[in-house]
Amino acid sequence: MTRGEAVLDGGVCQPLVSVLVPAYNHENFVERCLDSVLEEPYPAKEIVIIDDGSTDATGERIAAWIARHGHELPVEYVRRKNKGIAATLNELAARARGDFLRLGASDDYLLPGGIEAQVDYLQAHPNKWAVIGDSQVVDRRGQPLLGSGMRNLHHADMRLYQTDDGIRRAVITQWAIGGPVTLVRRRALERVAGWNEGLRFDDWDFFLRLCAHDAIGFIDRHVCAYRIHDTNVSRTRDARTRIHNLIEARDVAIRRMGMFDEPYRTLLLAQSHLIGAKIAFLQRRLSAVAAHMAAYAWLTQVSRMRNGPSRRLAAPT
C-alpha cells in the first residue's frame, strides 16, 4: 500500500487514515488505545506509533499488542530515546502513508464512528484542512466523568464553533480542545510547517496557525474518550512548571499576532496580558496582576470596536 492509497469497501473508494500515536509512560493505558483503533469500523486505516523513550513497560505492552493483532491492520512501530511530543508528532506524520492523519494519544482512546464522521466532513469541505470533534471525559479506569470535554470540562461556548470567526475567537481566547479529537489533511502540515519542536506544549500554537487560515472545521460529536489521571503531563500543580508553561504560551500569543488581521490581532495581545496576569499571580506579584488585567480588559474592549476582515495576513514562520 502506497502513501495515501485508497481501499475499496463495498465498491466505495475510501482514503487511508493514519492514526498517529505518540506513546510515553502509559503502560496501563496504551493497549486500550490500540484496541480502540482496531474496534473503529472505518476500514482504511493504519497505526503509526512511537514509544518516545518510556521508562515503564509501555514499549513491552505495545510489542505484545502487535504480536497479537499486527496481522489485522498495518502497524508501524518505532521505539527510541525521548525527543518530546512535537518531534514525535513530526516523525509520526513523516512515517504515515495516509492523506488523512488522525491524532491519537496513548492514554486516551477513539470512539467508534469518529473517523468516518471526520473523513466525511473533510471530503464535504475541501477548503478545511482539519476537523475537530468533542470528547467524553473518563477516569483512569475508563469510567465516565463528564459527558463533554468541551462543554463540561472546559466550559466552551459551543456557538462559537459554528463559524470561522467564532472558531478563531474560541482558539484565541478559550482553549477547549482536549484529547485526540483532530483529523488533519497531510497537506495542512506542509502549509503550517508541522509541530513546533521548540515548544514543550505545541497544541495551541498548532491550532493558531491553522485557524489563521480559516482551516478548522467542527463536528458536534464525541470522537474520543479523554482520560484524566494523575500523570497527565498538562495537569501539573508544580508552580515553577506552570510558570514555565505559561511563559511559553504568552510567547506563542505574541509570536503569532502577525498572522492575523484585526480584531484577532488585538485579541491575541489581550490574551498575552491575561496569561501574564496568571504568571504574576503565581509569582505573587499582585501589582503586576492588576496591571495585566487592566490591559487585558482594555484590549478586549478595543477588539470589540474594531471591525476587520477575517483573512490571514501572513504565512507562518
Backbone as a ProteinNet text record, in pm:
[ID]
protein_1_A
[PRIMARY]
MTRGEAVLDGGVCQPLVSVLVPAYNHENFVERCLDSVLEEPYPAKEIVIIDDGSTDATGERIAAWIARHGHELPVEYVRRKNKGIAATLNELAARARGDFLRLGASDDYLLPGGIEAQVDYLQAHPNKWAVIGDSQVVDRRGQPLLGSGMRNLHHADMRLYQTDDGIRRAVITQWAIGGPVTLVRRRALERVAGWNEGLRFDDWDFFLRLCAHDAIGFIDRHVCAYRIHDTNVSRTRDARTRIHNLIEARDVAIRRMGMFDEPYRTLLLAQSHLIGAKIAFLQRRLSAVAAHMAAYAWLTQVSRMRNGPSRRLAAPT
[TERTIARY]
85	0	88.1	64.2	143.8	80.7	158	110	-18	-122.4	-247	-336.2	-295.8	-374	-510.6	-613.7	-748.7	-773	-865.1	-903.5	-1050.7	-1093.6	-1232.5	-1309.4	-1425.7	-1513.7	-1653	-1697	-1827.2	-1835.6	-1723.3	-1722.3	-1701.9	-1692.5	-1673.4	-1527	-1470	-1329.2	-1315.4	-1227.9	-1210.6	-1062.9	-1034.6	-895.1	-835.5	-704.8	-633.8	-618.9	-652.3	-634.3	-522.9	-421.1	-311.5	-339	-350.6	-370.7	-233.4	-198.5	-66.3	-71.9	11.8	8.8	146.6	168.1	289.3	270.7	358	340.8	453.5	416.2	518	463.6	521.6	491.8	341.7	277.3	134.4	110.4	188.3	178	38.1	-34.8	-167.7	-277.7	-244.1	-349.1	-326.1	-203.5	-172	-243.6	-264.4	-332.3	-478.7	-542.4	-680.5	-684.7	-585.1	-575.5	-567.6	-479.9	-463.3	-586	-647.4	-772.1	-877.8	-883.4	-988.3	-970.2	-847	-823.4	-870.9	-841.9	-886	-1038.3	-1103.8	-1250.5	-1318.2	-1248.2	-1304.9	-1346.1	-1474.1	-1519.6	-1468.6	-1412	-1358.5	-1248.9	-1260.3	-1170.9	-1033.6	-1021.7	-896.2	-810	-736.4	-663.4	-533.5	-442.2	-317	-281.6	-197.1	-144.4	3.8	44.9	186.2	212.9	298.5	318.2	466.2	502	639.6	639.8	720.6	746.2	858.8	824.3	917.6	1001.5	1075.9	1168.2	1101	994	925.4	1019.4	999.8	1080.9	1003.7	877.7	799	784.6	679.8	662.5	579.2	567.7	488.3	536.3	666	720.4	687	697.5	666.9	518.3	432.2	287.1	253.1	319	294.1	338.3	457	509.1	419	369.2	280	149.3	97.9	-26.6	-6.4	105.9	133	146.6	207.8	220.6	83.4	-14.5	-149.5	-232.4	-216.3	-310.1	-245.8	-113.8	-46.9	-89.8	-148.4	-195.8	-332.2	-396.3	-533	-538.2	-432.5	-422.9	-276.3	-238.7	-98.1	-55.5	59.1	113.9	261.7	304.1	447	481.8	581.2	618.1	766.6	797.7	935.8	952.8	1064.7	1099.1	1235.3	1243.3	1368.4	1378.9	1488.2	1508.3	1408.6	1390.5	1292.2	1334.5	1240.1	1262.6	1154.9	1048.6	942.2	825.6	711.2	587.2	589.1	639.7	636.3	722.9	845.5	933.9	873.8	807.2	745.8	630.8	547.9	437.8	489.2	593.5	650.3	704.8	769.3	821.3	707.5	604.9	489.5	427.4	409.2	349.8	437	568.1	659.5	654.5	631	624.6	489	385	248.9	232.1	141.6	115.3	-17.7	-103.4	-235.9	-235.5	-335.9	-357.4	-432.8	-495.7	-560.8	-489.5	-458.9	-385.9	-475.3	-503.5	-585.2	-490.5	-494.5	-403.9	-453.7	-367	-401.3	-323.2	-349.4	-275.2	-278.4	-166.1	-156.2	-229.7	-278.7	-359.7	-508.4	-545.6	-685.9	-725	-849.8	-888.4	-999.6	-1004.4	-1101.4	-1238.3	-1342.7	-1479.2	-1526.1	-1596.4	-1635.2	-1716.5	-1684.3	-1755.9	-1697.8	-1605.7	-1550	-1467.5	-1384.7	-1300.2	-1386.9	-1487.4	-1571.7	-1641.4	-1692.8	-1761.3	-1666.7	-1543.1	-1447.6	-1399.7	-1377.9	-1342.4	-1453.8	-1577.9	-1692.5	-1695.4	-1666.1	-1667.3	-1561.4	-1439.3	-1331.9	-1354.5	-1412.5	-1442.6	-1551.9	-1644.4	-1752.1	-1709	-1595.3	-1547	-1400.4	-1374.6	-1236.1	-1152.6	-1215.4	-1140.6	-1089.8	-1132.2	-1087.2	-970.7	-873.9	-754.1	-760.2	-846.3	-856.8	-998.6	-1041.5	-1171.7	-1155	-1216.3	-1213.6	-1352.3	-1355.3	-1480.3	-1473.3	-1570.2	-1575.2	-1525.8	-1513.4	-1468.7	-1559.6	-1561.9	-1612.4	-1495.3	-1521.3	-1414.8	-1432.1	-1323.4	-1328	-1214.7	-1224.8	-1118.2	-1015.7	-920.8	-812.2	-863.2	-980.9	-1037	-1130.8	-1148	-1238	-1382.2	-1406.5	-1542.4	-1578.2	-1701.2	-1738.3	-1730.3	-1672.6	-1669.1	-1757.2	-1743.3	-1818	-1866.3	-1983.5	-2040.8	-1971.4	-1910.6	-1847.4	-1722.4	-1609.2	-1487.3	-1497.4	-1559.2	-1566.9	-1666.2	-1784.7	-1889	-1865.2	-1837.1	-1835.8	-1699.7	-1591.2	-1456.9	-1400.8	-1413.1	-1355	-1457.2	-1585.8	-1693	-1690.4	-1674.3	-1667	-1804.8	-1804	-1924.8	-1936.9	-2020.4	-2026.3	-2079.6	-2147.7	-2198.1	-2082.1	-1967.1	-1854.3	-1805.8	-1824.5	-1767.1	-1849.7	-1951.9	-2036.3	-1985.8	-1891.7	-1843.5	-1691.1	-1630.5	-1485.7	-1446.7	-1523.5	-1495.4	-1501.4	-1604.1	-1619.1	-1506.2	-1463.8	-1354.1	-1226.3	-1200.9	-1083.3	-1088.8	-1203	-1215.8	-1201.4	-1259	-1251	-1108	-1034.3	-896.6	-809.1	-832.9	-750.8	-780.4	-907.8	-944.4	-977.2	-1013.6	-1052.7	-1013.7	-899.4	-851	-939	-1016.4	-1112.5	-1097.4	-984.8	-964.6	-878.9	-943.3	-873.2	-886	-774.7	-777	-754	-744.1	-716.3	-842.8	-882	-1010.7	-994.8	-875.7	-847.9	-811.8	-870.2	-827.5	-772.3	-649.9	-578.5	-544.9	-558.9	-507.7	-355	-290.4	-145	-92.7	-158.2	-106.2	-112.2	-197.4	-203.2	-70.8	-3.9	124.3	229.5	219.9	313.8	287.9	160.9	127	161.4	147	172.1	301.5	382.4	516.8	513.6	408.9	404.7	400.4	456.1	455.6	587.9	580.2	696.2	776.9	893.9	974.4	1046.7	1035.5	1093.3	1001.8	878.9	782	760.1	734.5	702.1	560.3	466.9	329.3	296.3	277.8	263.8	120	23.5	-113.9	-169.9	-160.5	-221.9	-155.7	-24.9	47.4	3.6	-10.3	-51	-189.8	-283.6	-420.2	-431.7	-349.8	-347.6	-306	-203.5	-158.1	-264.4	-340.3	-449.6	-562.6	-606.1	-721.8	-687.8	-559.5	-520.7	-554.3	-568.1	-606.7	-755.2	-831.9	-972.9	-985.4	-894.4	-880.5	-939.3	-1001.6	-1053.1	-1204.2	-1253.3	-1396.2	-1429.6	-1557.3	-1602.3	-1724.3	-1725.5	-1846	-1881.2	-2007.4	-2052	-2081.7	-1974.5	-1983.7	-1866.4	-1890.7	-1782.8	-1701	-1573.3	-1487	-1378.6	-1365.1	-1265.8	-1306.6	-1240.8	-1251	-1122.2	-1135.2	-1021.1	-1007.6	-895	-875.6	-804.4	-862.7	-799.5	-739.9	-610.4	-543	-427.9	-363.5	-263.4	-140.9	-113.2	9.7	-12.1	-129.5	-147	-37.8	38.3	151.9	107.2	-15.6	-60.6	-130.5	-134.7	-211.8	-121.7	-3.7	89.5	43.2	77.1	49.3	176.5	289.7	415.5	418.5	436.4	426.1	531.4	654.2	759.9	731.9	680.4	646.6	531.2	432.3	318.3	363.2	452.6	503.3	576.5	659.9	732.5	634.3	530.7	432.8	357.3	323.2	250.7	339.3	466.2	558.4	567	573.3	576.8	449.4	333.8	207	199.5	248.4	248.9	337.4	450.6	539.7	474.1	397.6	326	224.6	149.6	49.3	113.1	225.3	292.2	351	410.4	474.6	373.2	252.2	154.4	62.5	78.5	-7	-0.2	118.9	137.1	64.3	13.4	-60.1	-204.7	-251.6	-393.2	-419.4	-535.4	-589.9	-658.5	-706.4	-792.1	-932.3	-1004.5	-972.1	-894.7	-857.9	-796.8	-656.8	-585.7	-452.2	-460.6	-556.6	-572.9	-620.6	-704.5	-748.2	-629.2	-534.6	-416.6	-330.4	-318.3	-243.4	-311.4	-444.9	-518.7	-493	-492.8	-470.3	-330.8	-232.3	-96.9	-93	-174.5	-179.6	-254.5	-358.2	-426.7	-331.3	-251.9	-152.5	-47.3	-9.5	85.4	32.9	-98.3	-158.1	-148.7	-168.4	-157.6	-14.4	80.9	221.9	252.5	209.5	235.7	168.9	49.5	-19.9	60.6	110.1	189.2	320.5	370	492.8	465.4	337.2	293.4	327	320	341.1	204.2	136.2	-2.9	-20.8	73.5	61.7	71	154.2	164.6	37.4	-24.9	-153.5	-254.5	-263.5	-359.3	-329.9	-202.9	-166.3	-200.4	-169.8	-200.7	-352.4	-427.6	-572.4	-635	-579.2	-629.6	-603.6	-483.3	-451.4	-539.7	-563.3	-649.3	-790.4	-846.9	-982.8	-991.8	-892.6	-893.8	-880.3	-785.3	-762.9	-882.3	-946.4	-1066.2	-1175.8	-1190.2	-1289.4	-1251.3	-1123.8	-1077	-1107.7	-1085.2	-1108.3	-1255.1	-1344.9	-1488.3	-1524.7	-1446.9	-1478.5	-1413.4	-1322.1	-1251.4	-1316.4	-1352.1	-1411.8	-1312.3	-1260	-1162.5	-1205.1	-1155	-1187.2	-1129	-1193.3	-1149.9	-1050.9	-948.1	-849.6	-711.4	-631.5	-495.8	-408.7	-305.4	-214.8	-84	-37.1	97.1	103.2	200.8	223.2	298.8	284.1	355	504.9	577.2	723	775.5
-119.5	0	124	215.3	336.9	449.8	556.3	670	726.3	740.1	799.7	708.6	582.6	491.1	467.9	465.3	435.4	285.5	235.8	96	87.8	-27	-45.8	-113	-60	-118.8	-121.5	-238.5	-246.7	-166.8	-154.2	-80	68.7	116.6	259.7	285.9	383.7	417.7	504.4	464.6	537.6	571.7	692.3	730.9	664.9	644.9	585.9	689	647.2	729.5	669.2	748.9	706.4	757.6	666.1	703.5	717.5	839.2	869.4	862	778	758.1	783.8	901.2	922.7	860.1	768.5	694.2	727	753.3	780.5	746	645.9	606.6	587.8	513	484.2	333.3	259.8	114.8	65.8	141	97.8	132.2	214.9	265.5	236.1	209.5	207.8	95.5	-19.5	-128	-93.4	-22.3	21.4	119.5	206.8	299.1	222.6	123.5	47.6	-38.3	-95.3	-170.3	-83.6	43.9	131.7	158.4	159.4	176.2	51.3	-63.9	-189.5	-196.9	-148.3	-153.2	-49.6	54.2	158.2	94.2	104.6	33.1	88.4	207.6	260.2	165.4	114.2	4.9	47.5	167.6	208.9	284.4	209.8	273.3	198.8	268.8	211.2	278.3	214	271.3	300.1	421.4	455.6	498.8	426	450.6	457.1	554.7	570.6	571.5	481.1	487	587.1	703.9	815.7	804.2	694.3	678.6	650.7	571.7	539.1	468.3	495.8	431.7	323.1	301.4	193	82.1	3.2	-111.6	-79.2	49.5	87.3	15.2	14.8	-48.9	-196.7	-266.1	-408.9	-433	-344.6	-360	-339.8	-243	-219.1	-341	-391	-505.4	-627	-649	-762.4	-746.5	-622.8	-598.8	-624.5	-579.3	-601.3	-750.6	-824.7	-968.9	-1035.2	-982.8	-1040.2	-992.4	-864.2	-804.1	-746	-755	-691	-743	-862.7	-917.3	-862.1	-786.2	-739.4	-601.9	-525.3	-395.5	-356.2	-267.6	-226.3	-146.9	-182.1	-112.5	-87	37.2	68.4	113.1	49.5	76.8	108.8	218.9	261.1	284.4	236.9	261.7	329	444.1	521.4	606.2	683.6	773.6	888.1	949.6	1057.3	1180.9	1232.7	1355.8	1459.9	1424.9	1520	1502.5	1559.5	1536.3	1595.9	1717.1	1780.4	1705.3	1670.2	1595.2	1459.2	1398.8	1268.3	1278.8	1381.9	1400.1	1424.5	1504.3	1527.9	1399.4	1316.5	1190	1094.4	1090.6	1006.1	1044.6	1175	1222.1	1185.6	1195.1	1161.3	1013.3	929.1	785.8	739.5	819.6	779.9	777.4	692.4	679.9	741.8	774.9	825.6	972.6	1012.7	1154.2	1222.6	1142.2	1193.2	1138.6	1226.3	1189.3	1211.2	1103.8	1113	1118.5	1228	1246.1	1164.6	1079	994.6	1033.5	963.4	980.2	846.5	803.5	666.6	642.3	748	728.4	748.1	791.8	810.4	704.3	705.8	607.9	662.7	609.4	653.7	594.4	664	613.4	572.8	460.7	408.8	509.6	517.6	605.6	743.8	780.5	914.9	941.3	845.4	865.1	884	797.9	810	945	991.7	1121	1234.8	1226.6	1332.8	1327.3	1206.9	1194.6	1249.6	1215.4	1265.3	1417.6	1477.5	1624.3	1684.8	1634.9	1693.8	1670.5	1559.7	1537.1	1630.8	1666.2	1758.5	1904.4	1933.2	2070.3	2077.3	2079.8	2074.8	2196.2	2305.6	2423.1	2410	2307.6	2287.9	2189.8	2219.7	2136.4	2042.6	2072.9	1990.5	2000.6	1896.4	1899.4	1844.7	1912.4	1868.2	1822	1733.3	1689.4	1708	1653	1661.4	1529.5	1526.5	1405.2	1375.3	1250	1210.9	1213.3	1245.6	1250.3	1131.1	1052.8	932.3	936	847.9	839.5	734.4	707.1	615.6	474.7	438.3	305.5	304.7	422.2	431.5	457.2	488.3	517.5	663.1	689.5	825.3	924.3	1040.1	1151.3	1265.9	1302.3	1414.8	1377.2	1427.7	1394.2	1460.5	1576.8	1651.6	1721.6	1694.7	1764.5	1913.3	1952.2	2093.5	2166.6	2110.5	2178.9	2172.1	2052.4	2030.3	2049	2016.3	2030.4	2169.4	2218.7	2348.2	2460.5	2428.2	2528.3	2615.8	2551.3	2623.8	2675.8	2789.2	2842.5	2774.1	2673.2	2590.8	2667	2778.7	2857.4	2911.1	2932	2986.8	2892.8	2764	2667	2648.3	2731.1	2720.4	2806.8	2898.7	2988.4	2999.3	3043.1	3065.2	3173.2	3281.7	3388.4	3335.9	3254.8	3201.3	3106.7	3023.2	2930.6	3007.6	3113.7	3197.7	3251.3	3307.6	3364.5	3257.4	3138.8	3031.2	2983.8	2964.1	2916.1	3020	3148	3254	3273.4	3272.3	3317.5	3207.4	3088.9	2983.7	2848.2	2797.8	2670.2	2558	2493.9	2392.4	2262.7	2245.4	2127.5	2029.7	1934.4	1839.6	1698.5	1624.8	1487.4	1475.4	1352.7	1328.6	1341.8	1464.1	1490.1	1541.8	1537.7	1607.4	1511.2	1536.1	1473	1583	1561.7	1664.6	1611.2	1695.3	1660.1	1668	1575.4	1577.6	1710.6	1765.4	1888.1	2005.8	1996.9	2104.4	2119.4	2007.4	2014.2	2084.3	2069.3	2139	2289.8	2328.2	2470.8	2540.1	2469.4	2533.9	2485.1	2410.4	2368.3	2271.5	2189.9	2085.2	2138.3	2059.7	2097.2	2162.6	2261.6	2341.3	2266.7	2216.7	2136.6	2219.6	2351.1	2436.8	2459.6	2403.8	2422.9	2293.1	2305.3	2186.6	2141.2	2237.2	2207.2	2289.5	2221.6	2291.6	2298.4	2241.9	2233	2369.5	2466.5	2596.6	2662.7	2656.3	2714.8	2650.3	2519.7	2447.4	2491.4	2500.5	2538.8	2687.7	2771.2	2911.7	2923.8	2847.5	2853.2	2801.5	2701.2	2651.4	2753	2809	2898.1	3031	3067	3186.8	3172.1	3047.5	3019.7	2985	3003.6	2960.6	2815.2	2731.7	2595.8	2490.1	2529.8	2434.1	2423.5	2300.7	2273.1	2202.7	2185.8	2125.9	2039.5	1921	1838.7	1817.7	1837.5	1824.6	1677.7	1603.6	1458.4	1412.8	1314.6	1257.6	1164.2	1195.7	1113.9	1042	1072.6	1003.5	1010.7	927.7	936.1	997.2	1107.7	1179.1	1138.2	1076.4	1017.7	1115.7	1138.7	1220.8	1128	1146.4	1063.4	1142.1	1084.5	1158.2	1196.1	1126	1150.4	1228.8	1289.8	1377.7	1484.1	1494.9	1588.1	1732.9	1762.2	1900.9	1944	1857.8	1888	1900.8	1954.4	1966.8	2073.6	2051.9	2150.7	2222.2	2182.2	2245.3	2388	2484.9	2625.5	2663.7	2616.8	2653.6	2598.6	2476	2418.4	2493.9	2529.4	2605.3	2741.2	2806.5	2936	2920	2817.3	2792.9	2771	2690.1	2662.9	2788.7	2872.6	2996.8	3095.5	3104.1	3191.9	3147.1	3017.1	2963.9	3002.5	2989.8	3024.4	3173.7	3257.4	3402.2	3434.7	3369.1	3391.6	3349.2	3239.4	3195.3	3300.8	3354.7	3456.6	3576.9	3623.4	3740.4	3707.3	3588.1	3548.4	3534.2	3488.1	3460.8	3578.2	3689.5	3805.6	3850	3844.2	3891.7	3810.9	3693.5	3611.4	3656.2	3746.2	3779	3925.4	3950.7	4084.7	4123.4	4248.1	4288.9	4231.2	4202.6	4229.4	4117.8	4013.6	3895.7	3925.5	4016.3	4052.7	4114.3	4203.6	4265.3	4164.1	4068.6	3962.9	3881.1	3851.8	3777.7	3859.1	3987.9	4073.4	4076	4085.1	4079.9	3948	3840.1	3709.3	3699.8	3762.9	3760.6	3829.1	3934.4	4000.9	3916	3844.1	3754.1	3645.3	3590.7	3491	3554.7	3678.5	3749.8	3768.1	3791	3804.5	3673	3560.9	3430.9	3405.4	3443.2	3427.9	3512.4	3637.7	3728.1	3678.2	3620.1	3566.7	3453.6	3363	3252.6	3301.4	3415	3473.5	3567.1	3579.3	3664.5	3811.9	3856.4	3997.7	4059.8	4100.7	4141.1	4270.4	4362.1	4485.8	4455.4	4359	4319.3	4250.2	4173.1	4110.5	4218.2	4321.4	4429.2	4500.4	4524.7	4594.1	4509.9	4381.9	4294	4282.8	4271.9	4258.4	4386	4501.3	4626.9	4632.1	4592.4	4589.7	4489.4	4375	4273.1	4326.6	4390.7	4443.1	4551	4640.4	4747.8	4692.6	4600.6	4545.2	4461.5	4392	4316.1	4409.1	4523	4620.8	4680.9	4709.9	4763.5	4664.8	4536.7	4436.5	4431.6	4460	4459.8	4576.5	4684.3	4803.4	4801.4	4708.5	4702.9	4599.3	4641.5	4551.4	4530	4407	4375.8	4251.4	4232.2	4113.6	3989.5	3876.6	3750.1	3678.4	3750.3	3691.5	3702.4	3600.5	3598.2	3700.7	3745	3843.1	3781.3	3681.3	3633.2	3482.8	3423.6	3280.3	3255.7	3134.5	3104.7	3101.6	3133.4	3128.5	3028.8
0	0	0	-93.8	-105.1	-26.2	-6.6	71.4	11.2	94.6	51.6	-28.4	-46	-129	-67.3	-151	-106.3	-115.5	-34.7	-41.2	-74.9	-118.1	-156.6	-43.8	-12.9	87.5	27.9	-16.1	-78.9	-207.1	-277.5	-403	-386.5	-261.5	-236	-205.5	-272.8	-252.9	-128.1	-35.9	89.2	109.5	154.7	174.7	297.9	292.6	404.5	516.6	638.1	757.7	841.1	869	956.5	1097.2	1193.3	1333.1	1396.8	1435	1490	1642.5	1701.4	1846.3	1905.3	1965.9	2043.5	2182.5	2220.1	2345.4	2441.7	2567.6	2668.5	2807	2869.3	3007.5	3033.1	2945.3	2959.3	2954.3	3031.4	3029	3065.6	3148	3190.6	3090.6	2990.8	2901.9	2754.3	2713.3	2570.6	2496	2560.2	2490.2	2462.7	2555.4	2530.5	2414.6	2405.2	2292.7	2160.4	2154	2031.2	2001.2	2104.5	2084.9	2018.8	2060	2006.7	1858.2	1810.5	1666.9	1593.2	1650.4	1590.1	1587.7	1693.9	1704.1	1616.2	1577.6	1490.8	1357.4	1317.5	1197.6	1065.7	1064.1	938.1	888.7	765.5	723.5	673.4	615.4	550.5	651	731.1	841	866.7	930.5	978.2	1109.6	1188.6	1312.2	1291.7	1328.8	1334.7	1479.2	1548.1	1691.2	1723.4	1805.5	1852	2003.9	2063.3	2206.3	2226.4	2282.5	2293.5	2421.4	2431.4	2544	2676.4	2676	2801.8	2898.3	3027.3	3130.7	3203.5	3165.4	3223.3	3118.5	3128.2	3038.2	2914.7	2881	2763.4	2638.2	2614	2494.2	2486.7	2599.5	2602.2	2576.8	2629.3	2606.9	2459.6	2395.5	2252.9	2171.8	2200.2	2125.4	2142.3	2263.8	2287.4	2211.3	2207	2133.3	1984	1930.5	1788.3	1758.5	1850.5	1830.9	1822.4	1896.2	1894.4	1776	1738.2	1643.9	1518	1505.1	1392.3	1257	1251.1	1124	1083.5	1173.7	1147.6	1082.6	1090.8	1023.9	1017.8	924.1	915	1039.2	1093.7	1210.6	1185.9	1207.5	1209.8	1350.9	1410.8	1549.4	1557.3	1625.8	1648.5	1798.2	1850.2	1990.1	1992.9	2057.6	2055.4	2180.9	2189.5	2302.4	2297.8	2412.8	2424.9	2346	2265.2	2189.4	2215.2	2286.5	2312.7	2216.5	2255.4	2182.4	2042.3	2025.2	1893.9	1794.2	1834.1	1745.4	1712.2	1809.8	1786.8	1688.1	1701.3	1606.9	1465.1	1452.1	1318.6	1257.8	1339.1	1287.7	1252.4	1335.1	1305.6	1171.9	1150.7	1025.3	906.5	922.9	813.4	779.4	878.6	856	803.7	825.1	787.8	636.3	589.1	446.4	406.2	501.7	469.7	433.4	354.4	326.4	439.5	527.9	646.7	769.1	863.9	984.6	1105.8	1177	1299.2	1417.4	1491.8	1604.3	1722.4	1774.5	1887.4	2011.5	2120.2	2244.9	2316.5	2371	2420.4	2550.7	2617.3	2737.8	2711.5	2592.7	2556.6	2455.1	2409.9	2308.9	2220.4	2098.4	1999.7	2029.3	1983.1	1992.9	1853.9	1842.8	1711.1	1630.1	1502.2	1410.1	1397.3	1486	1481.9	1357.7	1317.6	1199.7	1075.5	1057.2	938.5	934.2	1048.9	1053.2	1016.2	1062.1	1033.1	888.3	835.5	694.2	606.4	639.5	562.1	563.1	679.6	688.3	597.2	603.5	523	373.8	337.7	196.7	147.9	237.2	200.1	208.4	274.8	292.4	248.6	119	70.4	111	154.3	197.7	341.1	412.9	550.8	553.7	635.6	646.2	765.6	861.2	980.9	1034.6	1104.8	1170.6	1311.3	1406.6	1545.3	1586.4	1684.6	1744.9	1895.2	1964	2109.9	2168.3	2299.6	2368.6	2486.5	2525.2	2655.9	2752.7	2878	2978.1	3070.7	3085.2	3168	3268.9	3369.4	3469.4	3427.5	3513.7	3477	3446.7	3500	3473.5	3353.3	3289.9	3176.7	3215.2	3341.6	3386.5	3354.5	3307.2	3267.2	3382.7	3353.8	3448.1	3401.2	3273	3216.5	3076.9	3040.9	2911.3	2794.5	2818.2	2710.1	2761.4	2695	2733.1	2707.8	2596.1	2560.6	2648.9	2665.6	2742.7	2893	2943.9	3087.9	3152.1	3079.3	3136.4	3111.6	2986.8	2950.3	2943.1	2960.4	2962.3	2837	2723	2596	2555.8	2488.9	2425.8	2290	2281.2	2160.7	2040.3	2062.6	1949.5	1864.8	1926.3	1852.5	1743.7	1762.3	1669.6	1542.7	1524.7	1405.7	1289.8	1313.3	1208.4	1215.7	1104.9	1104.3	1204.2	1209.1	1304.3	1447.1	1475.5	1610.1	1647.4	1552.5	1580.7	1607.8	1531.2	1559.1	1702	1737.6	1872.5	1979.2	1953.8	2051.8	2070.2	1959.5	1970	2038.7	2011.6	2069.7	2217.6	2255	2388.9	2487.5	2439.5	2534.2	2478.1	2522.4	2470.3	2525.3	2438.4	2482	2404.3	2335.1	2252	2331.7	2397.4	2482.4	2430.8	2431.3	2385.9	2236.4	2187.9	2045.7	1961.8	1932.9	1867.3	1724.7	1668.5	1542.6	1430.4	1312.4	1188.1	1098.8	1045.8	970	831.6	731.2	598.9	602.1	534.4	530.6	477.9	374.7	314.5	411.1	513.5	612.7	685	710.8	781.2	698.2	566.5	478.6	481.2	492	491.8	623.2	735	864.6	929.7	854.8	898.8	1016.2	1026.3	1127.3	1268.9	1361.2	1502.7	1539.5	1625.3	1663.5	1770.1	1731.3	1822.8	1928.2	1918.7	2020.9	2139.7	2133.8	2241.2	2317.2	2447.2	2526.5	2497.4	2492.1	2455.8	2331.8	2221.3	2094.4	2044.9	2118.2	2068.4	2029.5	2121.5	2095.5	1975.6	1968.9	1856.7	1724.5	1722.3	1601.7	1557.1	1650.5	1613.7	1579.7	1639.6	1598.3	1452.6	1413.1	1273.9	1178	1220.3	1136.7	1126	1238.4	1232.5	1166.4	1158.3	1083.4	935.6	890.1	751.5	739.5	846.4	849.1	805.6	854.7	803.7	896.5	1007.8	1105.6	1093.9	1085.5	1093	1223.6	1249.6	1375.5	1352.6	1415.1	1420.7	1567.3	1600.9	1739.5	1768.1	1783.2	1802.8	1887.5	1975.8	2055.6	1968.2	1951.7	1866.1	1945.8	2074.2	2156.4	2302.4	2383.2	2528.5	2580.7	2651.7	2707.6	2853.7	2885.4	3017.4	3110.5	3226.9	3330.1	3436.2	3462.2	3561.1	3621.7	3720	3797.7	3717.2	3607.4	3533	3404	3384.6	3269.3	3270.1	3161	3161.5	3165.3	3124.4	3119.6	3247.5	3349.6	3469.8	3592.7	3574.6	3685.5	3784.5	3912.6	4016.3	4060	4006.1	4042.6	3988.3	4077.5	4039	3936.1	3951.8	3858.2	3717.6	3712.9	3583	3520.3	3600.6	3547.5	3495	3566.4	3521	3388.4	3378.5	3253.3	3138.3	3160.5	3055.2	3014.8	3113.1	3084	3008.2	3044.7	2971	2825.5	2804.9	2668.4	2592.7	2657	2591.9	2560.1	2652.3	2625.6	2505.7	2497.3	2382.7	2252.2	2255	2135.8	2092.8	2187.8	2155.3	2087	2139	2082	1945.2	1933.2	1808	1694.5	1723.3	1618.7	1587.6	1655.2	1628.5	1482.8	1423.9	1288.1	1182.6	1218	1122.4	1105.4	1193.4	1198.7	1166.3	1105.3	1093.3	1224.1	1228.2	1338.3	1317.3	1424.8	1565.9	1634.2	1556.6	1618	1670.8	1602.1	1649.4	1788.5	1808	1939.3	2042.3	1999.4	2090.9	2140.8	2051.6	2094	2189.7	2163.2	2255.2	2392.2	2391.4	2517.8	2590	2513.6	2574.2	2634.5	2570.7	2626.4	2762.9	2781.3	2912.2	3015	2971.6	3064.8	3113.3	3021.8	3061.1	3151.8	3120	3205.6	3346.8	3359.6	3492.6	3569.6	3501.6	3568.2	3614.1	3529.8	3568.7	3691.7	3689.3	3802	3929.7	3917	4035.3	4097.4	4014	4066.1	4126.5	4076.2	4130.4	4247.2	4284.3	4396.3	4374.1	4248.3	4214.8	4187.2	4293.7	4282.7	4203.9	4213.8	4135.7	3986.4	3950.6	3810.1	3764.3	3852.9	3818.9	3781	3863.8	3838.1	3706.5	3677.5	3554.1	3431.5	3437.2	3324.9	3304.3	3412.5	3399.2	3343.5	3381.9	3325.5	3175.5	3135.5	2992.2	2919.1	2980.7	2919.3	2897	2998.1	2987.2	2878.8	2874.6	2775.2	2633.5	2614.1	2480.8	2434.3	2525.6	2489	2439.5	2506.7	2463	2327.6	2308.5	2179.9	2067.2	2092.4	1988.1	1947.6	2042.3	2010.3	1919.5	1928.7	1848.9	1711.8	1690.9	1562.7	1471.8	1355.6	1257.7	1147.1	1135.4	1030.1	956.7	835.5	757.3	821.8	803.3	862	771.3	728.9	637.6	700.1	674.2	728.8	657.3	722.9	665.3	619.5	691.6	663.5	678.1	615.4	630.2	759.8	817.7	942.7	919.5	1025.6	1020	1119.8
[MASK]
+++++++++++++++++++++++++++++++++++++++++++++++++++++++++++++++++++++++++++++++++++++++++++++++++++++++++++++++++++++++++++++++++++++++++++++++++++++++++++++++++++++++++++++++++++++++++++++++++++++++++++++++++++++++++++++++++++++++++++++++++++++++++++++++++++++++++++++++++++++++++++++++++++++++++++++++++++++++++++++

